[in-house]
Amino acid sequence: MEFSLQMKLKQEKNMYQYLKSNSYWIKNLNRNSSEYASFVEAMKDLYHLRTTDKISDAIDNIDLISSFLGAFKS
């Protein structure tokens, strides 16, 4: 694995944690460094770090707050 790729993985806490729990990625990244994009997508999918996940979480929080306010209004 390229040294720069190793540094990227170690600097980002979520990437390093995902790599430790899914060690098959080590083999894939050693063989082909271009798999890095696939690795990042898989990590973002598991940890819900995509933009759509963040928007969905924000909408859920707004719905929760509005339901609490509606309950207190009655």
C-alpha positions as CSV (number, residue, x, y, z in Angstrom):
1,M,0.0,0.0,0.0
2,E,1.3,3.4,-0.8
3,F,2.6,5.5,2.1
4,S,0.3,8.5,1.2
5,L,-2.7,6.2,1.3
6,Q,-1.7,4.8,4.7
7,M,-1.4,8.3,6.1
8,K,-4.8,9.2,4.8
9,L,-6.3,6.2,6.4
10,K,-4.6,6.8,9.8
11,Q,-5.5,10.5,9.9
12,E,-9.2,10.0,9.5
13,K,-10.6,8.3,12.6
14,N,-13.7,6.7,10.9
15,M,-11.6,5.3,8.1
16,Y,-9.1,3.7,10.4
17,Q,-11.9,2.2,12.5
18,Y,-13.7,0.9,9.5
19,L,-10.4,-0.6,8.2
20,K,-9.8,-2.4,11.5
21,S,-13.3,-3.9,11.6
22,N,-13.3,-4.8,7.8
23,S,-9.8,-6.1,7.3
24,Y,-10.4,-7.5,3.9
25,W,-10.1,-3.9,2.6
26,I,-6.4,-4.0,3.6
27,K,-5.8,-6.7,1.0
28,N,-7.9,-4.9,-1.6
29,L,-6.1,-1.6,-1.1
30,N,-2.7,-3.3,-1.1
31,R,-3.4,-4.9,-4.4
32,N,-5.1,-1.9,-6.0
33,S,-4.9,1.6,-4.6
34,S,-7.6,2.8,-6.9
35,E,-10.1,0.9,-4.7
36,Y,-9.7,3.8,-2.3
37,A,-12.9,5.5,-3.7
38,S,-14.9,2.3,-3.2
39,F,-13.5,2.0,0.4
40,V,-14.6,5.6,1.2
41,E,-18.1,5.0,-0.2
42,A,-18.5,1.8,1.8
43,M,-17.3,3.6,5.0
44,K,-19.6,6.5,4.4
45,D,-22.5,4.1,3.8
46,L,-21.9,2.3,7.0
47,Y,-21.4,5.3,9.2
48,H,-24.1,7.4,7.5
49,L,-21.8,10.2,6.5
50,R,-23.3,10.9,3.1
51,T,-25.0,14.3,2.5
52,T,-28.3,12.6,2.0
53,D,-28.0,10.8,5.4
54,K,-27.2,14.2,7.1
55,I,-30.2,15.8,5.5
56,S,-32.4,12.9,6.5
57,D,-31.2,13.1,10.1
58,A,-31.9,16.8,10.1
59,I,-35.4,16.3,8.8
60,D,-36.0,13.6,11.4
61,N,-34.8,16.0,14.2
62,I,-37.1,18.7,12.9
63,D,-40.1,16.3,12.9
64,L,-39.2,15.2,16.4
65,I,-39.1,18.8,17.7
66,S,-42.3,19.7,16.0
67,S,-44.1,16.7,17.5
68,F,-42.9,17.7,20.9
69,L,-44.0,21.2,20.4
70,G,-47.4,20.0,19.2
71,A,-47.8,17.8,22.3
72,F,-47.0,20.7,24.6
73,K,-49.4,23.0,22.7
74,S,-52.5,20.8,23.5
